[in-house]
């Protein structure tokens, strides 16, 4: 069964997505959706990452709560800046040196930074040691250092716990 259906969740998602995209549940679309759902996951197994077993589920839940609260707070801050004097806005690219080494953890960190209004992940260095962040309003080196410290403490440290099991 495992060789025939190596990723049942992916197969189900492919099937449902095909039916939704085609906009039809005709027998031809159902048959084609089933063929795609059964044929594609075995072909993609070599690209699938090993299963992830979070090391600290409590830290993951706290991180989710932190991110949600930060999204609300950042939305209010960005709205205030946009509705105010736009000349006072100081965008800047900021490099965040990463302690996190797990590639999926780095991807989650980049996603969190991008979801939080006022910041955007622009790039990850080839050696995965730095995250380039575009910040909407960082007017000096002190504000830059504060942003880096906030990203590392609020997001990277919990991700290290979740993905690597310990803070470095």
Beta strands, then each sheet from edge to edge (+ up, - down):
strand 1: 92-97
strand 2: 119-124
strand 3: 130-135
sheet 1: 1+ 3- 2+
end
